[in-house]
């Protein structure tokens, strides 16, 4: 169900924007779930995605392009530091509180 919903969002945004240049996987599942990335990209070739299973296999937590070199749409993994962003946002809010 998760993969289906993500795939549906990609298709909906592609339709709304008139196409796609890049699909980015990030966050816990996106940067660590090679099977999930593959299942999501499966059957999205009509959008121009040429997924490279070999580039994707076993990749966890590193920035890497996982689409084929000649793919019209680039598929990439970009790791995040979610804890840092939460801490930075919290610090900003606390420092700018109007009491």
Backbone as JSON, one array per atom type, in Angstrom:
{
  "sequence": "XXXXXXXXXXXXXXXXXXXXXXXXXXXXXXXXXXXXXXXXXXXXXXXXXXXXXXXXXXXXXXXXXXXXXXXXXXXXXXXXXXXXXXXXXXXXXXXXXXX",
  "N": [[0.83, -1.18, 0.0], [1.93, 1.24, 0.79], [3.98, 1.64, -1.16], [2.39, 1.83, -3.44], [0.92, 4.17, -2.91], [2.95, 6.14, -2.83], [3.89, 5.94, -5.46], [1.56, 6.76, -6.77], [1.44, 9.45, -5.96], [3.75, 10.42, -7.21], [3.0, 10.13, -9.9], [0.75, 11.82, -9.96], [1.88, 14.35, -9.33], [3.63, 14.55, -11.5], [1.8, 14.75, -13.61], [0.52, 17.17, -12.89], [2.64, 18.96, -13.1], [3.44, 18.72, -15.68], [5.36, 16.88, -16.36], [8.46, 15.3, -15.28], [11.67, 15.9, -13.93], [13.4, 14.92, -12.05], [13.46, 12.41, -9.52], [13.54, 12.18, -6.13], [14.73, 10.29, -3.49], [14.61, 10.24, -0.03], [15.15, 10.67, 3.52], [14.38, 8.31, 6.18], [13.15, 5.81, 5.09], [13.37, 6.3, 2.33], [16.14, 6.7, 1.91], [17.24, 4.35, 2.8], [15.83, 2.07, 2.0], [16.18, -0.11, -0.29], [14.65, -2.04, -1.7], [12.11, -0.94, -1.53], [12.46, 1.47, -2.95], [12.94, 0.39, -5.5], [10.49, -0.97, -5.99], [8.72, 1.18, -6.04], [9.6, 2.65, -8.27], [9.23, 0.83, -10.27], [7.5, 0.14, -13.24], [7.19, 2.82, -13.93], [8.24, 3.69, -16.23], [7.01, 4.97, -18.35], [7.04, 7.61, -17.65], [9.58, 8.32, -18.14], [11.47, 7.27, -16.51], [14.22, 5.29, -16.06], [15.12, 2.87, -14.27], [17.91, 1.65, -12.44], [18.65, -1.34, -11.33], [21.01, -2.54, -10.42], [22.64, -0.37, -9.61], [21.12, 0.52, -7.5], [21.01, -1.57, -5.69], [21.5, -2.59, -2.41], [22.23, -0.06, -1.49], [22.58, 2.29, 1.02], [22.02, 5.14, 2.87], [23.76, 6.92, 1.48], [24.6, 9.5, -0.88], [23.51, 9.06, -4.12], [23.07, 8.46, -7.59], [20.56, 6.51, -8.96], [19.38, 5.81, -11.27], [19.42, 4.75, -14.72], [22.15, 5.69, -16.85], [21.29, 6.94, -19.23], [18.7, 7.68, -18.7], [15.77, 9.65, -18.98], [14.64, 10.84, -16.79], [16.13, 11.59, -13.78], [16.89, 9.55, -11.04], [17.51, 9.71, -7.7], [19.25, 9.26, -4.58], [19.24, 11.04, -1.62], [20.66, 11.54, 1.36], [19.4, 12.56, 4.58], [19.65, 14.62, 7.51], [17.73, 14.36, 9.77], [17.4, 14.71, 12.54], [19.12, 16.84, 13.1], [17.89, 18.92, 11.66], [15.43, 19.11, 13.0], [16.37, 19.84, 15.56], [17.61, 22.29, 14.93], [15.42, 23.81, 13.99], [13.88, 23.84, 16.32], [15.56, 25.24, 18.07], [15.59, 27.74, 16.76], [12.87, 28.48, 17.03], [12.59, 28.61, 19.85], [14.46, 30.62, 20.49], [13.27, 32.78, 19.29], [10.88, 33.19, 20.49], [8.1, 35.04, 21.53], [7.39, 36.35, 24.5]],
  "CA": [[0.0, 0.0, 0.0], [2.85, 2.38, 0.87], [4.6, 1.83, -2.48], [1.32, 2.27, -4.35], [0.6, 5.58, -2.62], [4.07, 6.99, -3.28], [3.85, 5.91, -6.93], [0.41, 7.57, -7.15], [1.83, 10.84, -5.78], [4.7, 10.77, -8.28], [2.21, 10.28, -11.11], [-0.09, 13.01, -9.84], [2.72, 15.54, -9.46], [4.12, 14.59, -12.88], [0.7, 15.28, -14.42], [0.3, 18.58, -12.53], [3.79, 19.77, -13.52], [3.73, 18.51, -17.09], [6.54, 16.02, -16.49], [9.36, 15.18, -14.14], [13.09, 15.9, -14.24], [14.14, 14.16, -11.04], [12.75, 11.83, -8.39], [14.49, 12.13, -5.02], [14.41, 9.48, -2.31], [15.32, 10.78, 1.12], [14.57, 10.26, 4.79], [14.66, 6.94, 6.61], [12.78, 4.78, 4.13], [13.9, 6.65, 1.02], [17.59, 6.53, 1.77], [17.68, 3.03, 3.28], [15.0, 0.97, 1.54], [16.44, -0.38, -1.71], [13.51, -2.75, -2.29], [11.0, 0.01, -1.64], [12.76, 2.35, -4.09], [12.75, -0.37, -6.73], [9.06, -1.22, -6.18], [8.07, 2.44, -6.39], [9.98, 3.05, -9.63], [8.78, -0.19, -11.2], [6.38, 0.51, -14.1], [7.12, 4.26, -14.16], [9.03, 3.96, -17.43], [6.28, 5.89, -19.22], [7.42, 8.96, -17.25], [10.97, 8.54, -18.53], [12.34, 6.7, -15.49], [14.89, 4.03, -16.35], [15.69, 2.5, -12.98], [19.04, 0.73, -12.53], [18.6, -2.22, -10.16], [22.37, -2.78, -9.92], [23.09, 0.82, -8.88], [20.29, 0.65, -6.31], [21.15, -2.73, -4.8], [22.26, -2.48, -1.18], [22.63, 1.31, -1.16], [21.97, 2.81, 2.25], [22.57, 6.31, 3.53], [24.74, 7.71, 0.73], [24.06, 10.18, -2.05], [23.83, 8.27, -5.31], [22.1, 8.37, -8.68], [20.2, 5.1, -9.12], [18.74, 5.62, -12.57], [20.39, 4.45, -15.77], [22.83, 6.89, -17.33], [20.53, 7.59, -20.31], [17.33, 7.9, -18.26], [15.3, 11.04, -19.11], [14.39, 11.29, -15.42], [17.15, 11.16, -12.83], [16.42, 9.06, -9.75], [18.66, 9.9, -6.81], [19.1, 9.14, -3.13], [19.93, 12.12, -0.89], [20.46, 11.35, 2.8], [19.07, 13.73, 5.39], [19.98, 14.58, 8.93], [16.47, 14.82, 10.3], [17.57, 15.15, 13.92], [19.73, 18.17, 13.05], [16.88, 19.88, 11.21], [14.49, 19.29, 14.11], [17.06, 20.6, 16.6], [17.81, 23.67, 14.43], [14.12, 24.48, 14.0], [13.49, 24.04, 17.72], [16.39, 26.34, 18.59], [15.09, 28.98, 16.18], [11.58, 28.81, 17.64], [12.81, 28.99, 21.25], [15.17, 31.9, 20.52], [12.43, 33.85, 18.74], [9.59, 33.21, 21.2], [7.66, 36.33, 22.1], [6.7, 36.05, 25.76]],
  "C": [[0.88, 1.25, 0.0], [3.44, 2.68, -0.51], [3.58, 2.36, -3.48], [1.02, 3.76, -4.14], [1.71, 6.52, -3.08], [4.07, 7.08, -4.81], [2.71, 6.8, -7.44], [0.73, 9.07, -7.02], [2.8, 11.29, -6.87], [3.94, 11.01, -9.57], [1.36, 11.54, -11.09], [0.72, 14.29, -10.0], [3.28, 15.67, -10.87], [3.04, 15.16, -13.79], [0.5, 16.77, -14.15], [1.41, 19.49, -13.04], [4.13, 19.61, -14.99], [4.99, 17.7, -17.33], [7.41, 16.08, -15.25], [10.8, 15.21, -14.64], [13.87, 14.99, -13.3], [13.17, 13.61, -10.0], [13.79, 11.62, -7.3], [13.93, 11.25, -3.91], [15.26, 9.98, -1.16], [14.63, 10.31, 2.39], [14.82, 8.79, 5.06], [14.38, 5.88, 5.58], [13.42, 5.06, 2.78], [15.39, 6.41, 0.85], [18.08, 5.15, 2.18], [16.93, 1.84, 2.69], [15.16, 0.68, 0.06], [15.28, -1.12, -2.38], [12.31, -1.83, -2.47], [11.23, 0.95, -2.81], [12.5, 1.64, -5.42], [11.26, -0.59, -7.01], [8.32, 0.05, -6.58], [8.36, 2.81, -7.84], [9.54, 2.05, -10.69], [7.51, 0.28, -11.93], [6.17, 2.01, -14.23], [7.94, 4.66, -15.39], [8.33, 4.96, -18.35], [6.55, 7.36, -18.86], [8.84, 9.31, -17.68], [11.96, 8.02, -17.51], [12.9, 5.37, -15.98], [15.71, 3.68, -15.12], [16.81, 1.48, -13.16], [19.1, -0.11, -11.25], [19.98, -2.45, -9.57], [22.9, -1.59, -9.13], [22.36, 0.96, -7.55], [20.6, -0.41, -5.25], [22.06, -2.45, -3.6], [22.66, -1.08, -0.76], [21.84, 1.8, 0.04], [22.73, 4.03, 2.71], [23.66, 7.07, 2.8], [24.04, 8.38, -0.44], [24.49, 9.43, -3.29], [22.7, 8.35, -6.32], [21.84, 6.89, -8.92], [19.36, 4.86, -10.37], [19.84, 5.31, -13.58], [20.95, 5.75, -16.33], [22.03, 7.64, -18.39], [19.07, 7.84, -19.96], [16.96, 9.38, -18.44], [15.03, 11.65, -17.75], [15.47, 10.71, -14.52], [16.48, 10.7, -11.54], [17.63, 9.06, -8.83], [18.26, 9.68, -5.35], [19.88, 10.31, -2.52], [19.64, 11.93, 0.59], [20.12, 12.68, 3.5], [19.58, 13.53, 6.8], [18.77, 15.17, 9.64], [16.58, 15.36, 11.73], [18.16, 16.55, 13.98], [18.71, 19.23, 12.65], [15.87, 20.15, 12.32], [15.13, 20.14, 15.21], [17.24, 22.06, 16.17], [16.5, 24.45, 14.44], [13.66, 24.78, 15.41], [14.27, 25.2, 18.32], [15.89, 27.68, 18.05], [13.8, 29.43, 16.83], [11.77, 29.31, 19.06], [13.48, 30.36, 21.33], [14.3, 33.07, 20.05], [11.04, 33.89, 19.37], [9.31, 34.6, 21.74], [6.85, 36.02, 23.34], [5.88, 37.2, 26.22]]
}
